[in-house]
Amino acid sequence: MKASKIFIKWIIISLVFQFALYLYLDRFYFSSGDNLKVTEAKSVYKAKQIKPNVTIPHGADNISLSSDCRYTAYFDNGIVKVVDTNTGKGRKLSFGGGVQCLSYKWISDSNRMIIAEKIKSSVSRSIRFYSYDAENQLKEEIKDYNTEKVDSIPVGVGENQVSMAMSTLTGVMYAKISYANGLSSIYRIDANETMTKINTVVKKIGKIGVASRDDQLVYEDATNSRVRTNTSCRVIDINGNLQFSLLGTDDDNNIYVGNKIGKINKICYGKLAESQNLWKIVNLNSSYDAENLKIIGDGKIYFVDENHGRITNVRNENYCTYDGNFIGIYDGKIASVSDSKLLLKNIN
């Protein structure tokens, strides 16, 4: 009986304590909104503002910027130079003797690029690929990327060109190697640095592209005026029309093509996995040369009028002017060069 009384006594004490605590919290701690201070959480990250301070040397070409515009690159005497866009200070990037840089391409949403180099020796010529991280100033060769375990693509005597297309979501890159005889080969390099030569229908190949999500290849058949793919559909065929020019791709896996005959007055786009008869059509108010139409990642289509220094959104006719020579569109900005100075202007 005595133990029961003690047990009941402690239960009562516990209940009284809990009641007093609840009363305090209700009356004082949570009494009114006036006593509650809320501090707005603000992002501690702020994108670095870009104020270009880059002087482009006379004779430099192939100028481009990284996705966020932090770094600028260009060819100078056959070698890639990379500089900090804000300071103009060069980044460390070295090349061995007997090297000719054929091409480079920034990887979207990063400050990394892929460089294609032609290596010449007394007995052979070959093409090798390197990755370069501008942030860490680190250049590394892509090694053992061929299924036959060779680390280069042999080429003969004569000029070569390399163009690259990448899927940033899968890490797959396609490289088109053009030879002096006008023919081309396409190689696929995946994220594991395994390279495979692609069997193409023709050897005269124009522009290449890659679907952003499923890394499917599209390329221009320069012999038959077709746009071909490495999917089961094999060729772009929209309502019986086969003659197209490849205009570009966007970040939503869409492929953009325009009519091949004459200037572009209609653009068709869609996904390779869809029926091509269901692709969307954009009828243009004017006719444009294919090389002056730019497709950017969010699907906007711009006409670049270099004679009047402006770009026009072909969907809504909104335009934005710029000074100097057009370079490209990056992160919502127009890049141009005027009097050897790099300029950036926000698109309205």
C-alpha positions as CSV (number, residue, x, y, z in Angstrom):
1,M,0.0,0.0,0.0
2,K,2.8,2.3,0.9
3,A,4.5,1.7,-2.5
4,S,1.2,2.5,-4.3
5,K,0.9,5.8,-2.5
6,I,4.5,6.7,-3.4
7,F,3.8,5.8,-7.0
8,I,0.6,7.9,-7.2
9,K,2.5,10.8,-5.5
10,W,5.1,10.8,-8.3
11,I,2.5,10.7,-11.0
12,I,0.8,13.7,-9.5
13,I,4.1,15.6,-9.3
14,S,4.8,14.7,-12.9
15,L,1.4,15.9,-14.1
16,V,1.7,19.2,-12.1
17,F,5.2,19.8,-13.7
18,Q,3.9,19.1,-17.2
19,F,0.9,21.4,-16.7
20,A,3.2,24.2,-15.4
21,L,5.5,23.8,-18.4
22,Y,2.6,23.9,-20.9
23,L,1.2,26.9,-19.2
24,Y,4.5,28.7,-19.4
25,L,4.9,27.9,-23.1
26,D,1.4,29.0,-23.9
27,R,1.3,32.2,-21.9
28,F,4.9,33.5,-22.3
29,Y,7.0,31.7,-24.9
30,F,4.4,31.6,-27.6
31,S,2.3,34.4,-26.3
32,S,2.1,36.6,-29.4
33,G,3.6,37.2,-32.9
34,D,5.3,40.3,-31.5
35,N,7.7,38.2,-29.6
36,L,8.6,35.9,-32.5
37,K,11.4,37.2,-34.8
38,V,11.8,35.6,-38.2
39,T,15.0,36.2,-40.1
40,E,14.6,35.8,-43.9
41,A,16.9,33.2,-45.2
42,K,18.9,34.6,-48.1
43,S,21.1,32.6,-50.4
44,V,24.7,33.0,-49.5
45,Y,25.7,32.2,-53.1
46,K,25.7,35.0,-55.5
47,A,26.7,34.5,-59.1
48,K,29.9,36.3,-59.8
49,Q,29.2,39.4,-61.8
50,I,30.9,39.4,-65.2
51,K,32.5,42.7,-66.3
52,P,34.7,41.7,-69.3
53,N,38.2,43.0,-69.5
54,V,39.5,40.9,-72.4
55,T,41.5,42.2,-75.3
56,I,41.4,39.8,-78.3
57,P,44.7,39.8,-80.3
58,H,44.6,40.8,-83.9
59,G,44.2,37.7,-86.1
60,A,42.7,35.6,-83.3
61,D,39.6,33.6,-84.3
62,N,37.2,30.9,-83.0
63,I,36.3,33.0,-80.0
64,S,33.9,31.6,-77.5
65,L,33.0,31.7,-73.8
66,S,32.2,29.2,-71.1
67,S,28.5,28.7,-70.2
68,D,28.6,31.2,-67.3
69,C,31.0,33.6,-69.2
70,R,33.7,33.4,-66.6
71,Y,36.3,32.3,-69.1
72,T,37.0,33.3,-72.7
73,A,38.9,31.2,-75.2
74,Y,40.2,31.8,-78.7
75,F,42.7,30.5,-81.3
76,D,46.0,32.4,-81.6
77,N,48.5,31.1,-84.0
78,G,47.0,27.7,-84.0
79,I,46.9,27.3,-80.2
80,V,44.0,27.6,-77.8
81,K,44.4,30.5,-75.3
82,V,42.1,30.8,-72.2
83,V,41.7,33.9,-70.1
84,D,39.7,35.0,-67.1
85,T,36.9,37.2,-68.6
86,N,36.8,39.6,-65.6
87,T,40.6,40.2,-65.4
88,G,41.9,39.2,-68.9
89,K,44.6,37.2,-67.2
90,G,45.7,34.1,-69.0
91,R,45.1,30.7,-67.6
92,K,47.8,28.1,-67.6
93,L,47.4,25.8,-70.6
94,S,50.5,24.2,-72.2
95,F,51.1,22.4,-75.4
96,G,53.9,20.2,-76.6
97,G,56.1,20.7,-79.7
98,G,54.7,19.9,-83.1
99,V,51.1,20.3,-81.9
100,Q,48.3,22.0,-83.9
101,C,45.0,22.6,-82.2
102,L,42.2,21.7,-84.6
103,S,39.2,22.4,-82.4
104,Y,37.9,23.0,-78.9
105,K,34.5,23.0,-77.3
106,W,33.3,24.2,-74.0
107,I,31.2,21.6,-72.0
108,S,27.9,23.1,-71.1
109,D,27.2,24.1,-67.4
110,S,30.9,23.8,-66.6
111,N,34.2,25.6,-67.0
112,R,35.7,22.6,-68.8
113,M,36.5,22.1,-72.5
114,I,37.6,19.4,-74.8
115,I,40.5,20.1,-77.1
116,A,41.3,18.2,-80.3
117,E,45.1,18.3,-81.2
118,K,46.9,17.1,-84.2
119,I,50.3,15.6,-83.3
120,K,52.9,15.6,-86.1
121,S,56.1,13.6,-86.0
122,S,58.6,12.6,-88.7
123,V,56.8,9.3,-89.3
124,S,53.1,9.9,-88.5
125,R,50.2,12.2,-87.8
126,S,47.4,11.6,-85.4
127,I,44.6,13.3,-83.5
128,R,44.3,13.2,-79.7
129,F,41.7,14.5,-77.4
130,Y,42.3,16.4,-74.1
131,S,40.1,17.8,-71.4
132,Y,41.0,21.1,-69.8
133,D,39.6,22.5,-66.5
134,A,39.9,26.3,-66.6
135,E,39.0,26.7,-62.9
136,N,41.8,24.4,-61.8
137,Q,44.1,25.0,-64.8
138,L,44.4,21.3,-65.3
139,K,44.8,19.6,-68.7
140,E,44.6,15.8,-69.1
141,E,44.8,13.5,-72.1
142,I,41.8,11.2,-72.7
143,K,43.7,7.9,-72.7
144,D,42.8,4.4,-73.6
145,Y,39.5,5.6,-75.1
146,N,39.5,3.3,-78.1
147,T,38.0,-0.2,-78.1
148,E,41.2,-1.3,-79.9
149,K,43.2,0.3,-77.0
150,V,45.0,2.9,-79.1
151,D,45.1,6.5,-77.9
152,S,44.8,8.5,-81.1
153,I,43.1,8.7,-84.5
154,P,45.7,8.2,-87.3
155,V,45.3,10.8,-90.2
156,G,47.3,11.2,-93.4
157,V,49.0,14.2,-94.9
158,G,46.8,17.2,-95.5
159,E,44.6,19.6,-93.5
160,N,42.1,18.2,-91.0
161,Q,39.1,19.7,-89.2
162,V,37.3,18.5,-86.1
163,S,33.8,19.5,-85.0
164,M,32.3,18.2,-81.7
165,A,28.8,17.7,-80.3
166,M,28.1,16.7,-76.7
167,S,25.4,15.5,-74.4
168,T,26.1,16.9,-71.0
169,L,23.5,14.7,-69.3
170,T,25.2,11.4,-70.4
171,G,28.8,12.6,-70.9
172,V,28.8,11.3,-74.5
173,M,30.7,13.2,-77.2
174,Y,30.7,12.8,-81.0
175,A,33.6,14.1,-83.0
176,K,33.6,14.5,-86.8
177,I,37.0,14.2,-88.4
178,S,37.2,15.9,-91.8
179,Y,40.0,14.9,-94.2
180,A,41.6,16.7,-97.1
181,N,39.6,14.7,-99.7
182,G,36.3,16.1,-98.4
183,L,35.3,12.9,-96.6
184,S,34.6,12.6,-92.9
185,S,34.4,10.0,-90.1
186,I,32.5,10.2,-86.9
187,Y,33.7,8.8,-83.5
188,R,31.7,8.4,-80.3
189,I,33.5,8.8,-77.0
190,D,31.4,8.0,-73.9
191,A,31.9,9.0,-70.2
192,N,34.2,6.0,-69.7
193,E,36.5,7.3,-72.5
194,T,35.6,4.3,-74.7
195,M,35.7,5.4,-78.3
196,T,33.7,3.7,-81.1
197,K,33.8,4.6,-84.8
198,I,30.3,5.2,-86.1
199,N,29.1,3.6,-89.3
200,T,27.5,6.3,-91.4
201,V,25.5,6.0,-94.6
202,V,27.7,8.5,-96.4
203,K,31.2,9.9,-96.0
204,K,30.4,13.4,-97.0
205,I,29.0,14.8,-93.8
206,G,28.0,18.3,-92.9
207,K,26.9,19.6,-89.5
208,I,26.5,17.1,-86.6
209,G,24.4,17.3,-83.4
210,V,23.4,15.2,-80.4
211,A,20.2,14.8,-78.5
212,S,20.8,16.2,-75.0
213,R,19.2,13.4,-73.0
214,D,19.5,10.1,-74.9
215,D,22.7,11.1,-76.7
216,Q,21.5,10.0,-80.2
217,L,23.5,11.3,-83.1
218,V,22.1,13.4,-85.9
219,Y,24.1,14.5,-89.0
220,E,23.8,16.1,-92.4
221,D,24.1,13.8,-95.4
222,A,25.8,16.3,-97.7
223,T,25.5,14.0,-100.7
224,N,21.7,13.5,-100.6
225,S,20.6,16.6,-98.6
226,R,19.2,14.5,-95.8
227,V,19.5,14.7,-92.0
228,R,20.2,11.2,-90.7
229,T,20.3,9.7,-87.2
230,N,21.7,6.6,-85.6
231,T,18.2,5.6,-84.3
232,S,15.8,3.2,-85.9
233,C,14.2,6.0,-88.0
234,R,17.5,6.5,-89.8
235,V,16.5,9.7,-91.6
236,I,14.3,12.7,-90.8
237,D,11.1,12.4,-92.8
238,I,8.3,14.9,-92.0
239,N,5.2,14.4,-94.0
240,G,7.2,13.0,-96.9
241,N,9.7,15.8,-96.9
242,L,13.3,14.5,-96.7
243,Q,15.4,17.5,-97.6
244,F,16.4,19.3,-94.5
245,S,19.3,21.2,-93.0
246,L,20.3,20.5,-89.4
247,L,19.9,23.7,-87.3
248,G,20.7,22.6,-83.8
249,T,19.4,21.0,-80.6
250,D,18.1,22.2,-77.2
251,D,18.3,21.0,-73.6
252,D,14.9,19.3,-73.8
253,N,16.1,16.6,-76.3
254,N,14.6,18.4,-79.3
255,I,16.2,18.3,-82.8
256,Y,15.7,21.4,-85.0
257,V,15.8,21.2,-88.9
258,G,14.9,23.7,-91.6
259,N,13.9,23.3,-95.3
260,K,17.0,22.5,-97.4
261,I,15.9,24.2,-100.7
262,G,16.4,28.0,-100.6
263,K,16.6,30.0,-97.5
264,I,15.0,28.8,-94.3
265,N,11.3,29.9,-93.9
266,K,10.1,27.0,-91.8
267,I,11.6,25.2,-88.8
268,C,10.5,21.8,-87.6
269,Y,11.5,20.4,-84.3
270,G,10.8,17.4,-82.0
271,K,12.3,14.4,-80.3
272,L,13.7,11.4,-82.2
273,A,11.6,9.0,-80.1
274,E,8.4,10.7,-81.3
275,S,6.7,10.2,-84.7
276,Q,8.2,12.9,-86.9
277,N,4.8,13.7,-88.3
278,L,4.0,15.0,-84.8
279,W,7.0,17.4,-84.8
280,K,6.1,21.1,-84.2
281,I,6.4,23.6,-87.0
282,V,7.5,27.2,-86.7
283,N,6.6,29.3,-89.8
284,L,8.9,32.2,-90.1
285,N,7.9,35.7,-91.3
286,S,11.1,36.0,-93.3
287,S,13.6,33.7,-95.0
288,Y,17.0,33.2,-93.4
289,D,20.3,31.6,-94.2
290,A,20.8,28.5,-92.0
291,E,24.1,29.7,-90.6
292,N,22.4,32.9,-89.2
293,L,19.9,31.0,-87.1
294,K,21.0,30.1,-83.6
295,I,19.2,27.6,-81.4
296,I,20.0,28.0,-77.7
297,G,19.5,25.6,-74.8
298,D,16.1,26.8,-73.7
299,G,14.7,26.4,-77.2
300,K,14.7,30.1,-78.2
301,I,15.5,30.6,-81.9
302,Y,17.4,33.8,-82.9
303,F,18.3,35.3,-86.2
304,V,21.7,37.0,-86.1
305,D,21.7,40.1,-88.4
306,E,25.4,41.0,-88.5
307,N,24.8,43.8,-91.0
308,H,22.7,45.7,-88.6
309,G,24.2,44.4,-85.3
310,R,21.1,42.8,-83.8
311,I,19.6,39.5,-82.9
312,T,15.9,38.8,-83.3
313,N,13.7,36.1,-81.6
314,V,12.0,34.6,-84.6
315,R,9.0,33.5,-82.6
316,N,7.9,36.9,-81.3
317,E,10.1,39.4,-83.4
318,N,11.7,40.9,-80.2
319,Y,15.2,42.0,-81.0
320,C,18.3,43.3,-79.2
321,T,21.2,45.2,-80.7
322,Y,24.9,44.8,-80.1
323,D,28.2,46.5,-81.0
324,G,31.0,45.0,-83.0
325,N,31.3,41.5,-84.4
326,F,28.9,38.8,-83.0
327,I,30.5,36.0,-81.1
328,G,27.6,34.0,-79.6
329,I,24.9,33.9,-77.0
330,Y,25.8,32.8,-73.5
331,D,23.9,32.8,-70.2
332,G,21.3,35.2,-71.6
333,K,24.0,37.6,-72.9
334,I,25.2,38.6,-76.4
335,A,29.0,38.3,-76.7
336,S,30.7,40.5,-79.3
337,V,34.0,42.0,-80.1
338,S,34.5,45.7,-80.9
339,D,37.9,47.4,-81.3
340,S,39.5,44.2,-80.0
341,K,37.5,44.4,-76.8
342,L,35.1,41.7,-75.6
343,L,31.6,43.0,-74.9
344,L,28.7,41.4,-73.1
345,K,25.1,42.7,-73.3
346,N,22.1,41.2,-71.6
347,I,19.3,40.2,-74.0
348,N,16.2,42.3,-73.4
